Amino acid sequence: MNSLFLNDILIRNGIDPKRTKLIRHSLRHKRCKACYDAGFISDYQKIQSKNFYNQTDFVLSFISEPGTSAKFMGCYRVSLGQPINIDMMPEGFPVPQMFMEDVYLFDLQPIDIMSDLKERLIIDWGRSTVSWSQWAINEKPVLAIQNSPRYSFRGYDKVVLSYAELKEILSDKILYENWHTALSSIYAIYLIVDRVDGKQYVGSAYGDGGLLGRWSCYVHTKHGGNKQLEASICAYPDRYKDFQFSILQILPKTITIEEVIETENLFKTKLLSKSFGLNDN
């Protein structure tokens, strides 16, 4: 038995299910898939019959998932429609014949309501998947609310963080538990880039706390004890906000400190960060 339904979420957000339509776009439909793949799914759903959006204030858009499930793609406010013509077609629209048919083009404005659930909320559409459009009064069980990509650690090679993002990650061990686990479990050679002038600083992380411990110093001090970074902040107090953090190479904790320093110096040589960057030794 399900404990949570889509209607529960709608009502909590002030949306009347009686005046809300649900659309489940099937990627088995050739036109739909062509528009989805080309990035025109929002334009695709604006094209409907004249009376399709009668007595409708909002429309919730879903993409078909395996079986009878559907993934939430966004909430839109419904405005007036007008007879369609080819001059209305956006450049690159993959199914031009849709703008030559006896249909209407509606103004659907994306709104922020439920935006935190976009591409995360999965509902069970039910057995009547052939009914691709339904009123929201039909109860739809919530099958899952997936983790937000914002909070997911997707790999060391994909770590590129602003100072603000790094500070947020380090300040919340519960929400960003996977980040804390990943960064504390390695030694690393890291790169800091001043996005204002492009100058680079190569550093190394070893000892207690691994890379997490080293980067924590930058959050607390803004310069991590590095002379040139500190000088930049002295000259321009908000400069630390433009620092970008990334990982050049991860290192196992079994490595010796001498080997860490040797690898760090190799990257300094490769990137010329002593001659043209922010390393002074």
N, C-alpha and C positions, 0 to 999 in steps of 0.2 A: 504493500500500500504506500502510495506517495504522500509525503508530508508537505511538499511545496509545489505549487502550480504557478503557471505564468500569470494568471489573474491576480495572485497575491502580490506579485511584483508590480503589475500595472496599477492596481488600486493604491499601493503604497506610494507610487509616483504621481498620483493624481490623474491617472488616465482612465477614462470611462470605457470599460470593455464593450459596452453596447454601441459605442461610436468609434470603434477601432477595428480595422481590418488586419488580418494576418495574411502574408503572402509567402508561400514556400516555392522558391525558384528551383526547378529541377535541372541539374546539369546534364541530364539525359536528353533534354530538349535542345535541338540543334541551335535554334536562335538564341536561347538563353545562354548556352555554353559559349557561343561565339562572342556575345556581349560581355560575359563574365571574364573570359580569357583576355579580352581586349581592354578591360577596365571601364566598361560602359553599362554595368548592371544597374546603376542608379538611373541612367537615362532610359534603359530598357523598361523599367517598371513604371515610368511615367506615361507610357503609351498604353491606353486602355479604351474600352468602349465608353460611349458618351455618359452613361449612367453608373459606371462602375463604382465611383467614389461618392455616390449620393449618400447623405447622412453619415459621412465619415469625417472625423476630425483628425485621426492619426492612422498611419499604417506602419506596421512592424514588418520588416523584411527579413526573410530567412533563406539560407542556402541549404539544399538537400544534403544530408549526410547519409552514411550507410543505413540500410533498413528504412525505418519510418522516422528517424531522428532528423532534426533540423538545427542549424547553427544561426544564431541571431546576428544580423549584419547592420542593423541600425533602425532608428525610429524617425519618422518623417511627419511633418505637419502638412495636411492636405489643403491646397488652395485651388482656385478655379482652373478649369481646363478649357482648351479651345481646339477647334478642328485642326487637324495636323496637315502640314504641307512640307514639301521637300526642303524649303528654305529654312525650316526649323532644325534640320538635322545637324548635329555637331560634327565637326571635321573628324574623319576617321571612323565614324560609326560603322560597324561591320555588317549590318543588315539594312541597307538603304531602302529596301522595298517596304519596310515597316512605316516609312514616312510617306508612302504612296497609297495607303489603305484608308478605308472609311472609319477612322478612329480619332481619338482625342489625345492631346498632349497636356498632361496635368503638371501643375507646379507643386512639386513635393520638396519641402524645405527640411533638410536634416536638422535635428535638434539634439541638445545635450542630454535629454532625459534618457536614462539607462545606457549612456555612452560608456560607462565603466564595464558594462557587460558585453560590449561589442566583440564579436568573434570568440566569446568565452562561454556564453549561455547556450546550452544544448537542451532542446525540448523534444518530447515525443509528439510528433504530429498526429499519430494515430494511424489506424489501418486505412483510412480514406485518403491516402496520399494523392489519389487522382483529383481530389478537391484541393487544388493548389491555392485557392483563396477562401478564407473563412472569417467569420466574425470572431472577435476575441472572447465572446461569451462562452465559446466552446472551450472547456477546460483542457489545458495542455500540461501534462506533468513535466516538471523540470528534471532532466536526467543528470545534468552535471553543470557546474560552473568551473571552468578550467582556470588554471593559474594564469595570471597576467604575464605576458612576455616581459613586461617591465621588471618584474621581480625574479625572473628565472635567470640562472647562470647558464649561459649557452656555450661556454668553452673559453679557455684561456686565450686562444687566438682571436676571439671576438671582443675582448675587453678593450674598450675605448671610452674613457670616462672624463667628463668635465669635473672640476673641483666640486661643484654643487652636487653632482650625481654621486661622487665618491663619499662626500660628507653624509648624504642621505643613507647610503648603503651601510656605512660604518655606524650610524647612529641608531639603527634598528636591527638588533641581532635576531629578533623573532621573525620579522617579515622577510629579511634577507638572510635567513639561516644558511641557505645553500651557497651564497657568496662568501659568508664568513668561513664556512667549512673549506671551500675551495682555495681561498686566498691564504688561509693560515696553514694549509698543508704543504706548501711549496716554498722553496727559495726561488729567487728570480732575478733576472736582469730586466729593469724597467726603463721606460722612456717618459720624460716629461717634456712637452712642447709648449712654448709660449705662443699662443695662437695670434698674438699681436704682431710679433716680428719673426716668428718661425724658428727661433733659436731653440736648440735641443739640449736636454740634460740627461745623461745616462747614469743610472744608479743601480745599486745591487741591494738585495734584501736577503738577510740570513739571520740566524739566531732565533730567539723566542718569538713566536707569533708569525714567523715567516713573512710573506709579502704583506699580509694583513697588518702585522705589527709595524712594519716600516711605513706603509701608507697612512697609518693612523697618525704618525708624527706630522705628516703634511696637513692633515685635517686640523690638528691641535695647534700647530705653529705657523701654518700656511707656507713655510719655506723648508721645513725638514732639517734645518741647520745648514743648508747649502748656501755658501757665501754669495754667489751671484744671484740666486733666487731671492735671497734676503735683501740684496742691494736693489733689485728691481722693485720689490714691495716698498722699500723705504722711499724710493723715488716716486712710485705710483702706488699708493696704499691699496687700491682695489685690483692690482695686477694679478693676484693669485686666482681671481675668478676666471681668468683666461688660460689657466694651466690645464693641459690635457694629459691624462695618464693612460699608458698602455703597457703591454708586456712584450718585450723583445724575445725572451727565452725563459722557459721554466726550467728549474734545476731541482734535482732530488735532494732531500735533506741529508742524504748520506755523503754528499760532496763536502770536501774540505773548504775552509775559508779561503785558503790560497787559490784553490781552483775557481772559486766564485770571483775573486778579484781578477784572476787571469782572464776569465770570460768577459768580465765587465770592461777591462782595458781593451780587449779585442773589439768590442762594439764602439768604444770611444774612438778607436783608430778608424774603423769602418765609416763612422758617421761624422768624423772630424769635429767632434763636439768640444774638443779642447781649443782648436784653432778658431772655429766659427760659432761655437755654441756656448753653453753655460757651465761646462766643466772646467775647473781651474787646476786639476791635478790628474 
